[in-house]
Amino acid sequence: MTWQTARFRIDLSVPRVMGIVNLTPDSFSDGGRHDSVSQAMRYCEKLVQEGADILDIGGESTRPGSPPVSVADELARVLPVLREAVRLQVPISIDTLKPEVMRAALDAGVDIVNDVAALRAAGALEVVATHPACGICLMHMHGEPQTMQQQPMSGDAVAQVRDFLLLQAMRAERAGIGRDRIVLDPGVGFGKTVEQNFALLARQRDAVPAGYPILAGWSRKSSLGAVTGRPVDQRMVPSVAAALLAVEQGAGVVRVHDVADTVAALQVREAMLRQRH
């Protein structure tokens, strides 16, 4: 299976690591650490050296309770970095739900749109559909970032997530977006309970419609803290474990903060699989 993006066709026959680059003052894990373009680019280069296959750059936090950011502020945060990052010769993803930011990022040469709202904002689908080849990641989110954990989902999250993702993928395909451009994300932590998040991990293949690659984002999530008792800055090991389990359950891409440690864990897995085969 492959993922077609603007400049790269990504081979997903081996799991790929997407490194997180937050250009926000308030992200739950690393907000405010990459305030200048030079700091952000040093971090991007570090992640690539550590083995990141994709960089996911965002300028608006989607942590529970996070306040919205204006289009102007988000563009001011991300565009200068995106223009530099596209020179790194790895696929660059923009993490945004705003069509204006998507358009500007794609015009700057970005390869992938990673949208927690699954292109439901007015105009977002049209922006992506008019691009000839960019990749997209459609994620399930229950509610809005400001309130999603106040009233999380009820019932069987797996079936609800699968139905939602299928609906949004079909909507994208009807708009002319090729299936090979689409990756789906169950949306761990976005309006789900701890139990529902782990149900999505245990039944990940059922939570995503067959035929679409899976992106899993467990890195440093609060559900890992809930079961381990570890604060956010001590969740590297649980995050790597969750990423490995997600790959075992079919994920083709794992979105992580701890790139070097995740890459090392996947290398151990690959060494085992070579001997098995």
C-alpha positions in Angstrom: 0.0 0.0 0.0 1.2 3.5 -0.8 0.2 7.1 0.1 0.3 9.6 -2.8 1.3 13.0 -1.7 2.2 16.2 -3.6 5.9 15.3 -4.2 6.3 11.8 -2.8 4.6 8.4 -3.1 5.2 7.0 0.3 5.6 3.2 0.6 3.6 2.0 3.5 4.7 -1.6 3.3 6.9 -0.7 6.2 5.6 1.6 9.0 6.4 5.2 8.7 7.2 7.7 11.5 5.6 11.1 11.4 7.4 13.6 13.6 5.4 16.3 15.4 6.5 19.9 15.1 4.3 22.1 17.2 4.6 25.9 16.5 2.2 26.7 19.3 2.6 28.3 22.7 0.0 26.0 24.3 0.3 22.5 23.0 -0.2 20.0 25.8 3.3 18.5 25.5 5.8 20.9 23.9 4.1 24.2 23.4 6.3 27.2 23.1 9.5 25.3 22.5 9.9 26.3 18.8 9.0 30.0 18.8 11.4 31.2 16.1 11.9 30.0 12.5 15.5 29.1 13.3 14.5 27.1 16.4 11.8 25.3 14.5 14.1 24.4 11.6 16.8 23.1 13.9 14.1 20.9 15.4 12.8 19.7 12.0 16.4 18.9 11.0 16.9 17.0 14.2 13.8 14.9 13.7 14.9 14.0 10.1 18.3 13.0 11.4 16.6 10.8 14.0 14.7 9.0 11.2 11.4 10.8 10.7 9.8 9.9 7.4 7.3 12.8 7.5 7.2 16.0 9.4 3.8 17.2 10.7 3.8 21.0 11.3 1.0 22.7 13.2 0.2 26.2 14.5 -2.9 25.6 16.5 -3.2 23.4 19.5 -6.1 20.9 19.5 -5.6 19.7 23.1 -8.8 19.5 25.1 -9.9 23.0 26.1 -7.6 24.8 23.7 -8.8 28.2 22.5 -9.2 28.8 18.8 -6.5 30.7 16.8 -7.2 33.2 14.1 -6.3 32.5 10.5 -3.8 35.3 10.5 -2.1 34.1 13.7 -1.9 30.5 12.4 -0.5 31.6 9.1 2.1 33.8 10.8 3.3 30.8 12.9 3.5 28.2 10.2 4.2 29.7 6.8 7.8 30.9 7.4 8.7 27.4 8.7 6.8 25.5 6.0 8.7 27.5 3.3 12.0 26.3 4.8 10.9 22.8 5.7 9.9 21.8 2.1 13.6 22.0 1.3 14.4 19.1 3.6 13.5 16.4 1.0 11.0 14.6 3.2 7.2 14.9 3.0 5.9 17.9 4.9 2.4 17.8 6.4 0.3 20.8 7.6 -1.8 20.1 10.7 -4.7 22.4 10.3 -8.5 22.5 10.0 -8.7 25.9 8.3 -9.1 25.9 4.5 -7.2 29.2 4.2 -4.2 27.7 5.9 -4.4 24.5 3.8 -4.4 26.6 0.6 -1.4 28.7 1.7 0.5 25.6 2.9 -0.1 23.8 -0.4 0.9 26.8 -2.4 4.1 26.8 -0.4 4.9 23.2 -1.5 3.5 21.2 1.4 2.7 17.5 0.6 0.0 16.5 3.0 -3.0 18.1 4.8 -3.6 16.5 8.2 -7.1 17.6 9.4 -8.5 16.7 12.7 -11.9 17.8 11.4 -11.7 15.5 8.3 -12.3 18.4 5.8 -15.7 19.3 7.3 -14.9 23.1 7.6 -16.6 25.1 4.8 -14.3 25.2 1.8 -11.7 22.7 3.1 -12.8 19.8 0.8 -12.7 22.1 -2.2 -9.1 23.3 -1.4 -7.8 19.8 -1.3 -9.9 18.5 -4.2 -8.5 21.1 -6.5 -4.9 20.2 -5.7 -3.7 17.5 -8.2 -1.9 15.2 -5.8 -1.6 16.2 -2.2 -2.1 13.6 0.5 -4.8 14.0 3.1 -5.3 12.5 6.6 -8.9 12.4 7.7 -9.4 12.0 11.5 -12.4 11.3 13.7 -13.1 13.9 16.3 -16.1 13.9 18.6 -17.2 17.4 19.3 -14.8 20.4 19.2 -11.3 20.8 20.9 -12.8 23.3 23.4 -15.4 20.9 24.7 -14.7 17.4 23.4 -13.6 15.9 26.8 -16.4 17.4 28.7 -18.9 15.3 26.9 -17.0 12.4 25.3 -18.6 9.7 23.1 -21.0 7.1 24.4 -21.5 3.6 23.2 -19.3 1.6 20.9 -16.6 4.0 19.6 -15.2 1.5 17.1 -18.4 1.2 15.1 -19.1 5.0 15.2 -15.5 5.8 14.2 -15.6 3.4 11.3 -18.9 4.7 10.0 -17.7 8.3 10.2 -14.4 7.6 8.5 -16.0 5.7 5.7 -18.5 8.5 5.2 -15.7 11.2 5.0 -13.5 9.1 2.8 -16.4 8.5 0.3 -17.1 12.2 0.4 -13.5 13.0 -0.5 -13.5 10.4 -3.3 -16.8 11.9 -4.7 -15.0 15.2 -4.8 -12.3 13.7 -7.1 -9.7 12.9 -4.5 -8.1 9.5 -5.4 -8.2 6.8 -2.8 -4.4 6.5 -2.9 -4.2 10.1 -1.5 -6.3 9.2 1.6 -5.1 8.0 5.0 -7.5 7.6 8.0 -6.9 8.3 11.7 -9.3 7.0 14.4 -8.6 10.1 16.5 -7.3 8.7 19.8 -8.0 11.2 22.6 -10.4 13.4 20.6 -13.7 13.1 22.5 -13.2 9.6 23.7 -13.0 8.0 27.1 -9.9 6.0 28.2 -11.7 2.8 27.6 -12.8 3.8 24.2 -9.3 4.8 23.2 -7.9 1.4 24.1 -10.9 -0.3 22.4 -9.8 1.6 19.2 -6.3 0.3 19.7 -7.4 -3.3 20.3 -9.8 -3.2 17.4 -8.0 -0.8 15.2 -8.5 -2.8 12.0 -12.2 -2.7 12.6 -12.2 1.0 13.4 -10.9 2.0 10.0 -12.6 0.9 6.7 -10.7 -1.8 4.8 -8.6 -0.5 1.9 -7.4 2.7 3.6 -4.0 3.1 5.3 -4.2 3.9 9.1 -2.4 6.8 10.9 -2.3 6.4 14.7 -1.5 9.2 17.1 -0.9 7.9 20.6 2.1 10.0 21.5 2.0 11.3 25.1 -1.8 11.2 25.2 -3.7 11.5 28.5 -5.0 7.9 28.2 -1.4 6.7 28.6 -1.1 8.8 31.7 -4.4 7.4 33.0 -3.1 3.8 32.9 0.5 4.4 33.9 0.2 7.3 36.3 2.9 9.2 34.4 2.8 12.9 33.7 3.1 14.1 30.2 6.9 14.6 30.3 7.4 11.0 31.4 5.3 9.2 28.7 8.0 8.3 26.2 8.0 4.6 27.0 4.2 4.2 27.1 4.1 6.3 23.8 6.6 4.0 22.1 4.8 0.9 23.3 1.5 2.3 22.0 3.0 3.1 18.6 4.4 -0.5 18.3 1.0 -1.9 19.3 -0.7 0.4 16.7 1.7 -0.9 14.0 0.9 -4.5 15.1 -2.8 -3.6 14.6 -2.2 -2.4 11.1 -1.1 1.3 11.3 1.0 2.4 8.4 2.0 5.7 9.9 2.6 6.6 13.6 2.6 10.3 14.6 5.0 10.8 17.5 7.0 13.3 19.5 9.8 10.8 20.4 11.1 10.1 16.9 14.5 8.5 17.7 13.0 6.1 20.3 10.1 5.1 18.1 12.4 4.5 15.1 14.7 2.3 17.3 11.7 0.3 18.5 10.5 -0.3 15.0 14.0 -1.4 14.0 13.9 -4.1 16.7 10.5 -5.2 15.3 11.9 -5.3 11.8 14.9 -7.4 12.9 12.5 -9.9 14.4 10.3 -10.0 11.4 13.2 -10.7 9.1 14.0 -13.8 11.0 10.4 -14.9 11.2 10.1 -14.7 7.4 
